[in-house]
Every structure is written in structure tokens, then in C-alpha cells.
């Protein structure tokens, strides 16, 4: 099961643009912290919450950059 999950993760990441894929990899840690908080009752520190917000902000900005690149490619007059 671990090998299957790892292989599927690599296949999924390979379909993303490199900039967005690196941020998705960073979000894995954020979701592990959230799972520990929700499932195990571990406390979430302020630093962890700020770090999670920074990662989410980076994902949004990276995704916005991908849309801008697609629009520019579709409309060369931009």
C-alpha cells in the first residue's frame, strides 16, 4: 500500500507545473498538522497556524500565476 500511494503521488505531482507542485508538497506537512490536531487532539501553535496560512497563500499565488500564463498564451495581444 505504501508503494502504491507513493507511486500515485508521484504520478499526480508530475501532472502539475513545477512551481505549483513544490507548494503542494509543502502543503502535505500542513495537512499532517491539521490531522494531528483533529484526530489526536494535539495543540496547534500560533507559529504553525501562521506557517499554514503562508503555505495556503503561496498556493493561491502560484495558482493565480498559472492562470495568468494560460491567458497570456491564449491571447498574445496581452
Buried (B, 14 or more C-beta within 10 A) or exposed (E): EEEEEEEEEEEEBEEBEEBBBEBBEBBEEBEEBEEBBEEEEEEEEEEBEEBBEEBEEBBEEBBEEBEEEEEEEEEEEE
